[in-house]
Every structure is written in C-alpha cells, then in structure tokens.
C-alpha cells in the first residue's frame, strides 16, 4: 500500500489526521495551544520520542525546521475561524486569530521557494469565509493561491451527511499548477450540492487571474445514510453520562418556561404529546442566543430597535446544532430529554461532542469539560475529511506521484 505524506497545521486534536487515515503518514503537526498539543500527543504519539508535533506559533516555524521532517505531498490547514465566522467580530483575515493564515501561507510559499512545494493544499474554514469583509477574505485566499502557483476550487460540505450534527464547512482544495488533474475530478460548472449559492457568488467576486486558476471539483453524491449514529438520540450516553450532571428541575423549568419564547415552548409541548401517544422519548438540543425581543430602546428611520434578551431555542429534528468553542455559557449545547410530562436537561457530554465530530470512543479526551468541548468545537469532522481524501485528495496526489517517481531515499524508506 502506497502511503502519502502530509503536514497538519492548526492541528488541534488531529481530526484531519484521523480522517485521512492509514494511507497517510503525518510528517509534521503544529498547534500553538498547549492543551491541544498534549491531547494530540496522547492520542497519536504516546511515546514522546516518536512525536511529530512541533508546538508553538506557526509564525516562528521555519521552512528549514519543517523540511527536516521530510517533504510532504499534502499540506492541511484548518486555520482559525473566529474572525471569519458569522458569529465573530468581522475582522476577517486581518483579525488576530484568522490572520494567522498569513504566516502559515508564508511558510507554504517558502516550501515552494525551496523546491519542495506540496502537490496539494487543503484550507478548511467556516462558510462565513465566503462572505467575510463583503467577500474580500475569500478573494484574498484566491489571489494567494493563484500567485503561489496553484489551481484551486472549493466545496461546501455539511457534516450532517455523516454524523447527526449540522456543520457546514468550506474546503478549498488546491493543486500545484504543474501537476495533472484527471478529467473525472472536475466538472464544467457548479453543481447544486457541493457548490452552494454563497460559493458561486464568492467565485464571481474573484479577480480575473484567480478565476483562470479555478476548478469546479466533482464529488460523488452524499451518502444515503449516516456512517454510524443515524440520529442524535443514537449517540446519547444514557442516564449517567461521563463528565456532566443533570440540571435540577428548577433550572430545567427556567430553561423552558422563562428562556424559551412561545414558539419553542410549543415544540416542547409537541414532544410531550408525541411521547405520550407513541411512547419512548424525544431528545432535543438547545442553544442560548441573544435576540432583539426586549424593550424598544430607539427608533431609527422608523424602525424600532429593541434590547436583546437571552433566549433558549430547541430543535427536535434528530440533528444537533453546530458545535462551537465554549467561550461563554451560551456556546455550550444543552440537551433536553422529554418523556411524557417529564422534561430533563443537561449539557452535552464531552464524549457525545466527540461522537458528533466522528471521533471513535477510544479517542482520549481532555479531562476538563471546557477543554474537551473546545477541542471538538474547533475541529474538522473526521468523516468529511475521509470523504474528501477518498474521492479527491488521494486521486490528485496519486496521479502527481505517478508523474514524479519516488526518490531512492523514499523507496528505501
């Protein structure tokens, strides 16, 4: 079996590595978060001497230091999304967190200058990257890829096709312009599944040179059913979940009767009625959000501006909301279990969050709740990476490898 090689930047807990699978050898991993570095090594390199993790700021990593680990076929970069997210501050690629793309990309350009350009580059981020800075962020990414000598295209994939979590993400897949692209991997124009309206609009805003380097990637249809857990209820741990406790009746009552508006309260009542008639239980997920439903604070151009109040919003569609990093209590997802008139609530457990990301149950999680939740919320869904690897990345690298036979050193290895 041929084994391809890759670098994993902004590696987190190594979810891209988990998705790429046994066909891939990680030569170098990098992350600046000490807690993530610890759990990465715990899962992937229990023997410290075998670790390929180079912790620290990507801006301080040099081309020479990286190349000591070997030249990679693929560079994977899930760079921070906070400044590109629709829920973020809108700073875009100039923001403190998402701006770390620039030193990362300088490193990739350094590989090219040193004659070791990776054949394929994958950039992963939130779909807000398509519209951030009125589309300028995506245009900047396109310009950088084109100027660095890459043809590229993008797809938007929702992890909900594989796991019961609504998690749409943008994947930009780029290939060195000198490398062949098999005809069956591209299409003449956008399709209706992986090339969303927002993506097509963002493509329209690209500079002419970037458009000439654009490829409409062709992927198979979404799978007919999810990989393991068909519904959100399937992955719930049970009555004694590890790492979380059930809320008191008073907390649950406030969640439903105070924080929910009439629309969401009606969903809970409908769940009660359903379980009384059909038996069993209904499990929903709850997010707390700030909504403009308070008192009128101003009138601007005839429009009333209202104060924001905290609201709890529930869904019973057997799909969890998108996991986020737990920067505040509202970012953590609560589950609601309804059985007749009985309604219980608690936080989503760390293991349930990991399952929503496609991680196996033997994956070791951080001991602290927030650290485990942050690891999951910051990651990329394992199943989506595997889908991309099988249907696009591996075929691209395989054809490129045929054009560039392994060196004597590689053959010996």
Secondary structure by P-SEA (a helix, b strand, c coil): cbbbbbbbcccccaaaaaaacccccccbbbbccaaaaaaaaacccccccccccccccccccccccccccccccbbbbbcccccccccccccccccccccaaaaaaaaaaaaaaacccccbbbbbbcccccccccaaaaaaaaaaaaaacccbbbbbbbcccccccbbbbbbbbbccccbbbbccccccccccccccaaaaaaaaaccaaaaaacccccccccccccccccccccccccccccccccccaaaaaaaccccccaaaaaaaaaaaaaaaacccbbbbbbbbbbccccccccccccbbbbbbbbbbbbbccccccccccccccccbbbbbbbcccbbbbbcccaaaaaaaacccccccccccaaaaaaaaaacccaaaaaaaaaccaaaaaaaaaaacccccccccc
